[in-house]
Amino acid sequence: MRQLKLTDVLTLIVHELVEMCDAAGAAICISSAQEVSYRAVVGIGAPPLSSSIPCEKACGFPCLRTGRVFRCPDVNSELLIDAQECTRRAIGSFIAAPVFADEGIAGAVELYFSEPRGFI
């Protein structure tokens, strides 16, 4: 029996999320103090695999800060995120959920939709 690597499991998760939620794309990122690194990505809106961006540019930044799920029905009306970055990545709306490890926030799962209110 073949053992799956962590990257294979994370990639499977983002593929399944896109399929189940009829989303345009999804990503899993791991955070450090200053930046997030994308470990699994699929579809439209997702940054390149293994890319790192400043935390405040990540769609999941509000959930990384608070530890709570963050829903953004329209990137153009949300003040807590970088709307220009979302528009550049063809994201109209998204949901981000924190990932916890060792009693802290380790990263986030981001689910992207091309249109505003894509998950409503």
C-alpha positions, 0 to 999 in steps of 0.5 A, a space after each residue: 500500500 502506497 503512503 501518501 505524502 502530506 502535499 498529496 493529501 492537501 492537494 486532494 483536499 483543495 480539489 474536493 473542496 472546489 468540487 463540493 462547493 462549486 468554487 472557482 479555486 481553493 488553496 491551503 496556506 501556512 502562516 508565519 509572522 510576516 507571510 503565508 506560504 501556499 502549500 496546495 492550490 487549485 483553480 482560478 484565484 489561487 496563487 502559484 504553488 509554493 508562493 509566499 506573500 505578505 500576510 496582509 495580502 492573503 485572502 485569509 488574513 482576517 481569519 489568521 488574525 482572529 481565528 474565526 471563519 471569514 466570509 467575503 460575499 463581495 471583495 469590492 465592498 470589504 474593507 478588511 481585504 486587499 480588493 485590488 489583489 482579489 480583482 487581479 486574481 479574478 476573485 469576486 467572493 471567498 471564504 477563509 477558515 483557520 487551520 489550527 495546530 499546537 494550540 495556535 493558528 497555523 494557516 488557512 483554507 481559502 475557497 474562491 468564487 469568480 462572482 460576488 456572492 458566489 457562495 450564497 
